[in-house]
Amino acid sequence: MTSLNVEMLAADAVEPITSAGNAQLGIAVLAGIAVIVLLITKFKLHAFLALTIGSLALGSFAGAAPAKTIASFTTGLGSTVAGVGVLIALGAILGKLLADSGGADQIVDTILAKASGRAMPWAMVLIASIIGLPLFFEVGIVLLIPVVLLVAKRGNYSLMRIGIPALAGLSVMHGLIPPHPGPLVAIDALGANLGVTLALGVLVAIPTVIIAGPVFSRYAARWVDIKAPEKMIPQRPSEDLERRPSFGATLATILLPVVLMLAKALVDIVVDDPENHVQQVTDVIGSPLIALLAAVIVGMFTLGRAAGFSKGRLSTTVEKSLAPIAGVLLIVGAGGGFKQTLIDAGVGQMILDFSKDWSIPALLLGWLIAVAIRLATGSATVATISAAGLVAPLAADMSTSHAALLVLAVGAGSLFFSHVNDAGFWLVKEYFGMSVGQTVKTWSVMETIISVVSLAFILLLSLVL
């Protein structure tokens, strides 16, 4: 099951695990988050244990039966690992193949030769935006991380100066640009035109990604001046390699899953017929699991065999790639468990109940509702689906351009301030080797900048169109 399926299922109406009122539920959410932050920062408890305990605490404070809380947590953990865990594992294998074969070196050496110091953040945001166009955020992360870490180390850059632009490129694509799941669902719910939404989304995305990426990375690098974590850096291949894969073959291998997913997205838009054989084929080969699996298999030949690897060495490379990600998988899974506990407790419905009486412009209302649900549940897709459903009646009398802008406003709100209940928060924290505080000062602030800046440009466009 992909992360899209997981989050859309989570967004469906479910029987709450507690009958607590909104006030008690609000207190329970704050208490649960406080427990997690306190355990990690004060008591230095491992994030996996802290998230597990925090989920149980949330259920207790909300008055839910322990058995129901445990069921919600384990369901969320299982579905997150099922959707994201396999992708992380395949990405780790591909990253290890890139590193051991010398392919990652080839990419990094070429980038460093072509881009000067000042141009590097701009090069990273461009690469991330292109790769992130058809990919789930998690897939983009696992594909880009080896390149980001190696560029930071070899070029002696602050990790934030290189990493933030890459993360910004991926995140903006995820929240604003179809064919990502959130924007597609909002387009359908609001009856917006896909082509117009895509065009306006690109208009908003370009200045947003510049401000949240290369510009903000200057300040992020001052606030959190860290180097790439050694345990996550793909190690330079041993000198006994017969040869190194070519730049073209290496780039083609990295871009293969991007091309397959983009082909699926384009066919879904152009053909739009589930019975069509071409669409059925692209739906399979363009799914994140198959696309990344194909890249791994192709990489064994274009990277491993091209570097002179024997079958035994290929097997060893795959085996060694999986051990370092065990902790990351557990933490991301526990983040998904905490998110599911929030959703099953009825937090999303609580936010919708509060928002019914807000008398403000439709674009701002859609953004605020998405922000509230994002903060409470940690899921951008759940926030987008819920907010779009609530403001759908307002789109009935809107022009084509304003309906598209409402989709973008909801998408922008869904990215606001990622924190401890978002699996993406833990993914970034672990890959970049940061503390919770450092992740908040960089990743969380970057997400907030994306949300607020994109809203500002959306409101400006609404005055012009």
C-alpha positions as CSV (number, residue, x, y, z in Angstrom):
1,M,0.0,0.0,0.0
2,T,1.4,3.4,-1.0
3,S,1.5,6.4,1.4
4,L,-1.3,7.8,-0.7
5,N,-3.5,4.9,0.0
6,V,-2.5,4.9,3.7
7,E,-3.3,8.6,4.2
8,M,-6.5,8.6,2.2
9,L,-7.8,5.6,4.3
10,A,-6.8,7.6,7.4
11,A,-8.8,10.5,6.2
12,D,-12.0,8.5,5.8
13,A,-14.6,8.9,8.5
14,V,-13.8,6.5,11.4
15,E,-15.6,5.8,14.7
16,P,-13.7,7.8,17.3
17,I,-11.9,5.7,19.9
18,T,-13.1,8.2,22.6
19,S,-16.3,10.1,23.4
20,A,-14.3,13.0,24.9
21,G,-15.5,16.5,24.3
22,N,-13.5,19.0,22.2
23,A,-12.0,20.7,25.3
24,Q,-10.7,17.4,26.8
25,L,-9.5,16.3,23.3
26,G,-7.6,19.6,22.8
27,I,-5.9,19.2,26.2
28,A,-5.1,15.5,25.4
29,V,-3.4,16.5,22.1
30,L,-1.2,19.2,23.8
31,A,-0.4,16.7,26.6
32,G,0.6,14.0,24.2
33,I,2.9,16.2,22.3
34,A,4.4,17.6,25.5
35,V,5.2,14.1,26.7
36,I,7.0,13.3,23.5
37,V,9.0,16.5,23.5
38,L,9.9,16.1,27.2
39,L,11.0,12.5,27.0
40,I,13.3,13.2,24.0
41,T,14.8,16.5,25.1
42,K,14.9,16.2,28.9
43,F,15.3,12.5,29.4
44,K,17.1,11.7,26.2
45,L,14.8,8.8,25.5
46,H,14.9,7.2,22.0
47,A,12.3,8.8,19.7
48,F,10.7,5.5,18.9
49,L,10.0,4.9,22.6
50,A,9.0,8.5,23.2
51,L,6.4,8.4,20.4
52,T,5.0,5.1,21.6
53,I,4.6,6.4,25.2
54,G,3.3,9.7,23.9
55,S,0.6,8.0,21.9
56,L,-0.5,5.9,24.9
57,A,-0.5,9.1,27.0
58,L,-2.7,10.9,24.4
59,G,-5.2,8.1,24.5
60,S,-5.3,8.1,28.3
61,F,-5.8,11.8,28.5
62,A,-8.6,11.6,26.0
63,G,-10.3,8.9,28.0
64,A,-10.0,6.2,25.4
65,A,-9.8,2.5,26.3
66,P,-6.2,1.4,26.4
67,A,-7.0,-1.5,23.9
68,K,-8.4,1.0,21.4
69,T,-5.4,3.3,21.8
70,I,-3.0,0.4,21.2
71,A,-5.0,-0.7,18.2
72,S,-4.9,2.8,16.7
73,F,-1.1,3.2,17.3
74,T,-0.2,-0.2,15.9
75,T,-2.5,0.3,12.9
76,G,-0.8,3.6,12.1
77,L,2.6,2.2,12.6
78,G,1.9,-0.8,10.4
79,S,0.4,1.2,7.6
80,T,3.2,3.8,7.7
81,V,5.9,1.1,7.5
82,A,3.9,-0.7,4.8
83,G,3.6,2.5,2.7
84,V,6.9,4.2,3.5
85,G,9.2,1.5,5.0
86,V,9.6,-0.5,1.8
87,L,10.4,2.7,-0.1
88,I,13.0,3.7,2.5
89,A,14.6,0.2,2.2
90,L,14.7,0.3,-1.6
91,G,16.1,3.8,-1.5
92,A,18.8,2.7,0.9
93,I,19.7,-0.2,-1.4
94,L,19.9,2.2,-4.4
95,G,21.9,4.7,-2.3
96,K,24.4,2.0,-1.3
97,L,24.8,0.8,-4.9
98,L,25.4,4.4,-5.9
99,A,28.0,4.8,-3.2
100,D,29.9,1.5,-3.5
101,S,30.0,1.6,-7.3
102,G,31.4,5.1,-7.4
103,G,28.2,6.4,-9.1
104,A,27.5,8.9,-6.3
105,D,31.0,10.1,-6.6
106,Q,30.6,10.6,-10.3
107,I,27.4,12.7,-9.7
108,V,28.9,14.7,-6.9
109,D,32.2,15.4,-8.8
110,T,30.2,16.6,-11.8
111,I,27.9,18.8,-9.8
112,L,30.9,20.3,-7.9
113,A,32.7,20.9,-11.2
114,K,29.7,22.6,-12.8
115,A,28.4,24.7,-9.9
116,S,30.4,27.2,-7.9
117,G,29.9,27.8,-4.2
118,R,27.2,30.4,-4.4
119,A,25.3,28.5,-7.2
120,M,25.2,25.2,-5.3
121,P,22.0,25.9,-3.3
122,W,20.3,26.9,-6.5
123,A,21.5,23.8,-8.2
124,M,20.1,21.7,-5.4
125,V,16.7,23.3,-5.4
126,L,16.4,22.9,-9.2
127,I,17.4,19.2,-9.0
128,A,15.0,18.6,-6.1
129,S,12.1,20.3,-7.8
130,I,12.6,18.3,-11.0
131,I,12.9,15.0,-9.1
132,G,10.1,15.9,-6.7
133,L,7.5,16.7,-9.5
134,P,6.1,13.1,-9.8
135,L,7.4,11.6,-6.6
136,F,6.0,11.2,-3.1
137,F,8.0,13.3,-0.6
138,E,9.5,10.2,1.1
139,V,10.7,8.8,-2.2
140,G,12.3,12.0,-3.2
141,I,14.1,12.2,0.2
142,V,15.6,8.7,-0.1
143,L,16.8,9.4,-3.7
144,L,18.3,12.8,-2.9
145,I,19.9,12.1,0.5
146,P,23.1,10.4,-0.7
147,V,23.7,13.3,-3.2
148,V,22.9,16.0,-0.6
149,L,25.2,14.5,2.0
150,L,28.1,13.9,-0.4
151,V,27.9,17.4,-1.9
152,A,27.9,18.9,1.6
153,K,30.9,16.8,2.7
154,R,33.0,17.1,-0.5
155,G,32.3,20.8,-1.0
156,N,32.7,21.5,2.7
157,Y,29.3,23.2,2.9
158,S,27.0,23.5,5.9
159,L,24.5,20.7,5.6
160,M,21.6,23.2,5.9
161,R,23.0,25.3,3.1
162,I,22.6,22.3,0.8
163,G,19.9,20.3,2.5
164,I,17.2,23.0,3.0
165,P,17.0,24.0,-0.7
166,A,16.6,20.3,-1.6
167,L,13.9,19.8,1.1
168,A,12.1,23.0,0.0
169,G,12.0,21.8,-3.7
170,L,10.5,18.5,-2.7
171,S,8.0,19.9,-0.2
172,V,6.6,22.6,-2.5
173,M,6.0,20.1,-5.2
174,H,4.3,17.8,-2.7
175,G,1.9,20.4,-1.4
176,L,1.0,22.5,-4.4
177,I,1.6,20.7,-7.7
178,P,-0.5,18.0,-9.2
179,P,-0.1,15.0,-9.7
180,H,0.7,14.8,-6.0
181,P,-2.1,13.2,-4.0
182,G,-3.2,16.2,-1.9
183,P,-3.6,18.6,-4.8
184,L,-5.4,16.0,-6.9
185,V,-7.9,15.2,-4.2
186,A,-8.5,18.9,-3.6
187,I,-9.0,19.5,-7.3
188,D,-11.6,16.7,-7.4
189,A,-13.4,17.9,-4.2
190,L,-13.6,21.5,-5.3
191,G,-14.3,20.8,-9.0
192,A,-11.3,22.8,-10.1
193,N,-9.6,22.7,-13.5
194,L,-6.5,20.6,-13.3
195,G,-4.6,22.5,-16.1
196,V,-5.4,25.9,-14.6
197,T,-4.4,24.6,-11.1
198,L,-1.1,23.2,-12.4
199,A,-0.3,26.5,-14.2
200,L,-1.1,28.7,-11.2
201,G,0.6,26.2,-8.9
202,V,3.9,26.6,-10.8
203,L,3.5,30.4,-10.7
204,V,3.2,30.2,-6.9
205,A,5.8,27.5,-6.5
206,I,8.7,29.3,-8.2
207,P,9.0,32.3,-5.9
208,T,8.0,30.2,-2.8
209,V,10.8,27.7,-3.4
210,I,13.3,30.4,-3.9
211,I,12.5,32.1,-0.6
212,A,12.1,28.9,1.4
213,G,15.1,27.2,-0.2
214,P,18.3,29.1,-1.2
215,V,17.3,32.3,0.7
216,F,16.2,30.8,4.0
217,S,19.1,28.3,3.9
218,R,21.5,31.1,4.6
219,Y,19.8,31.7,8.0
220,A,19.2,28.1,8.7
221,A,23.0,27.4,8.2
222,R,23.8,30.1,10.9
223,W,21.2,28.7,13.4
224,V,22.2,25.1,12.9
225,D,25.7,24.8,11.7
226,I,26.2,21.1,11.3
227,K,28.2,18.9,9.0
228,A,26.7,15.8,7.2
229,P,26.4,12.9,9.8
230,E,29.2,10.4,9.1
231,K,26.9,7.4,9.7
232,M,24.6,8.5,6.9
233,I,27.2,9.6,4.4
234,P,27.7,7.0,1.6
235,Q,31.3,5.9,2.0
236,R,33.8,6.5,-0.8
237,P,34.2,3.3,-2.6
238,S,37.4,1.3,-2.1
239,E,40.2,1.8,-4.6
240,D,40.0,-1.7,-5.9
241,L,37.2,-0.8,-8.3
242,E,37.9,-1.8,-11.9
243,R,36.1,1.2,-13.2
244,R,33.4,3.8,-12.3
245,P,29.9,4.0,-13.9
246,S,29.5,6.9,-16.3
247,F,27.7,10.1,-15.3
248,G,25.0,9.4,-17.9
249,A,24.3,5.9,-16.7
250,T,24.3,6.9,-13.1
251,L,21.9,9.8,-13.7
252,A,19.6,7.7,-15.8
253,T,19.4,5.1,-13.0
254,I,18.5,7.8,-10.4
255,L,15.9,9.3,-12.8
256,L,14.3,6.0,-13.8
257,P,11.7,6.0,-11.0
258,V,11.0,9.7,-11.6
259,V,10.3,9.0,-15.3
260,L,8.1,6.0,-14.5
261,M,6.0,7.9,-12.0
262,L,5.7,10.9,-14.2
263,A,4.6,8.7,-17.1
264,K,1.9,7.2,-14.8
265,A,0.7,10.7,-13.8
266,L,0.6,12.0,-17.4
267,V,-1.3,8.9,-18.6
268,D,-3.8,9.2,-15.7
269,I,-4.4,12.8,-16.7
270,V,-4.6,12.4,-20.5
271,V,-6.3,8.9,-20.8
272,D,-8.3,8.9,-17.5
273,D,-9.9,5.5,-18.3
274,P,-9.3,2.7,-15.7
275,E,-10.2,0.1,-18.4
276,N,-7.5,1.4,-20.8
277,H,-4.7,-1.2,-21.1
278,V,-2.0,1.5,-21.4
279,Q,-3.2,3.2,-18.2
280,Q,-3.4,-0.2,-16.4
281,V,0.3,-0.9,-17.3
282,T,1.5,2.6,-16.3
283,D,-0.5,2.4,-13.0
284,V,1.6,-0.7,-12.1
285,I,5.1,0.4,-13.3
286,G,4.5,3.9,-12.1
287,S,3.6,3.0,-8.5
288,P,6.4,4.0,-6.1
289,L,7.2,0.5,-5.0
290,I,7.6,-0.9,-8.6
291,A,9.4,2.2,-9.8
292,L,12.0,2.1,-7.1
293,L,12.3,-1.7,-7.3
294,A,13.0,-1.3,-11.1
295,A,15.7,1.3,-10.3
296,V,17.3,-1.1,-7.9
297,I,17.4,-4.0,-10.3
298,V,18.6,-1.8,-13.2
299,G,21.2,-0.2,-10.8
300,M,22.7,-3.7,-10.2
301,F,23.7,-3.7,-13.8
302,T,24.3,0.0,-14.6
303,L,26.1,0.6,-11.4
304,G,27.2,-2.6,-9.7
305,R,28.2,-4.7,-12.8
306,A,29.5,-1.6,-14.5
307,A,31.9,-1.2,-11.6
308,G,33.0,-4.8,-11.9
309,F,31.0,-6.2,-8.9
310,S,30.6,-9.9,-8.7
311,K,27.3,-11.5,-7.7
312,G,28.6,-12.0,-4.2
313,R,29.6,-8.4,-3.8
314,L,26.2,-7.2,-5.1
315,S,24.6,-9.4,-2.4
316,T,26.9,-8.0,0.3
317,T,26.2,-4.4,-0.8
318,V,22.4,-5.0,-0.5
319,E,22.8,-6.6,2.9
320,K,24.9,-3.8,4.3
321,S,22.5,-1.1,3.0
322,L,19.6,-2.2,5.3
323,A,21.2,-2.3,8.8
324,P,21.7,1.5,9.1
325,I,18.0,2.3,8.4
326,A,16.4,0.1,11.1
327,G,16.2,3.0,13.6
328,V,14.9,5.4,10.9
329,L,12.1,2.9,10.0
330,L,11.0,2.4,13.6
331,I,10.9,6.2,14.3
332,V,9.0,7.0,11.1
333,G,6.6,4.1,11.8
334,A,6.0,5.3,15.4
335,G,5.4,8.8,14.0
336,G,2.7,7.3,11.8
337,G,1.2,5.5,14.8
338,F,1.0,8.8,16.8
339,K,-0.7,10.5,13.8
340,Q,-3.2,7.7,13.5
341,T,-4.0,7.9,17.2
342,L,-4.7,11.6,16.8
343,I,-7.0,10.9,13.8
344,D,-8.9,8.1,15.5
345,A,-9.4,10.2,18.6
346,G,-11.4,12.6,16.4
347,V,-9.0,15.5,16.3
348,G,-9.8,16.2,12.7
349,Q,-13.5,16.4,13.4
350,M,-12.8,18.7,16.4
351,I,-11.0,21.2,14.1
352,L,-13.9,21.1,11.6
353,D,-16.4,21.7,14.4
354,F,-14.5,24.8,15.5
355,S,-14.1,26.2,12.0
356,K,-17.8,26.2,11.1
357,D,-18.4,29.6,12.6
358,W,-15.4,31.4,11.1
359,S,-16.5,34.3,9.0
360,I,-13.5,35.0,6.8
361,P,-12.7,35.0,3.0
362,A,-12.8,31.6,1.4
363,L,-9.1,31.4,0.4
364,L,-8.0,32.3,4.0
365,L,-10.6,30.0,5.5
366,G,-9.4,27.0,3.4
367,W,-5.8,27.8,4.5
368,L,-6.6,28.1,8.2
369,I,-8.6,24.9,8.3
370,A,-5.8,23.0,6.6
371,V,-3.3,24.6,9.0
372,A,-5.3,23.5,12.1
373,I,-5.7,19.9,10.9
374,R,-2.1,19.7,9.8
375,L,-0.9,20.9,13.3
376,A,-3.2,18.4,15.0
377,T,-2.8,15.3,12.9
378,G,0.6,15.8,11.3
379,S,-0.6,14.7,7.9
380,A,-0.5,17.0,4.9
381,T,-2.8,14.8,2.8
382,V,-5.4,14.4,5.6
383,A,-5.3,18.2,6.1
384,T,-5.9,18.8,2.4
385,I,-8.7,16.2,2.1
386,S,-10.5,17.4,5.2
387,A,-10.2,21.2,4.4
388,A,-11.2,20.7,0.8
389,G,-14.3,18.8,1.8
390,L,-15.3,21.6,4.2
391,V,-14.9,24.5,1.9
392,A,-16.2,22.7,-1.2
393,P,-19.6,24.5,-1.1
394,L,-17.8,27.8,-1.3
395,A,-16.2,26.8,-4.7
396,A,-19.6,26.3,-6.4
397,D,-19.9,29.9,-7.4
398,M,-16.2,30.6,-8.0
399,S,-14.6,31.4,-11.3
400,T,-12.2,28.7,-12.7
401,S,-9.1,30.6,-11.6
402,H,-10.4,31.2,-8.0
403,A,-11.4,27.6,-7.6
404,A,-7.8,26.7,-8.6
405,L,-6.5,29.2,-6.1
406,L,-8.7,27.7,-3.4
407,V,-7.0,24.3,-4.1
408,L,-3.6,25.9,-3.7
409,A,-4.6,27.7,-0.5
410,V,-5.7,24.4,1.0
411,G,-2.4,22.8,-0.2
412,A,-0.4,25.6,1.3
413,G,-2.1,25.3,4.7
414,S,-1.4,21.6,4.7
415,L,2.4,22.2,4.8
416,F,2.4,24.5,7.9
417,F,4.8,23.8,10.7
418,S,5.7,20.1,10.6
419,H,6.5,18.9,14.1
420,V,6.6,15.7,16.2
421,N,3.4,14.2,15.0
422,D,4.6,14.2,11.4
423,A,6.5,11.1,10.1
424,G,8.3,13.5,7.7
425,F,9.7,15.4,10.7
426,W,11.4,12.2,12.0
427,L,12.6,11.2,8.5
428,V,14.4,14.6,8.1
429,K,15.7,14.5,11.7
430,E,17.3,11.1,11.4
431,Y,18.7,11.4,7.9
432,F,20.3,14.8,8.7
433,G,21.5,13.8,12.2
434,M,19.8,16.7,14.0
435,S,18.2,17.0,17.5
436,V,14.5,17.8,17.9
437,G,15.3,21.4,18.5
438,Q,17.5,21.7,15.5
439,T,14.9,20.1,13.3
440,V,12.3,22.6,14.5
441,K,14.6,25.5,13.8
442,T,15.3,24.4,10.3
443,W,12.8,21.9,8.8
444,S,9.7,23.1,10.7
445,V,10.5,26.8,10.1
446,M,11.1,26.1,6.4
447,E,7.7,24.3,6.1
448,T,6.0,27.3,7.8
449,I,7.8,29.7,5.4
450,I,6.5,27.7,2.4
451,S,3.0,27.8,3.8
452,V,2.9,31.5,4.6
453,V,4.8,32.7,1.5
454,S,2.7,30.6,-0.9
455,L,-0.5,31.9,0.7
456,A,0.7,35.5,0.2
457,F,1.3,34.9,-3.5
458,I,-2.1,33.1,-3.8
459,L,-3.8,36.1,-2.3
460,L,-1.9,38.4,-4.6
461,L,-3.0,36.4,-7.6
462,S,-6.6,36.5,-6.4
463,L,-6.5,40.3,-6.6
464,V,-5.2,40.2,-10.2
465,L,-7.2,37.4,-11.7
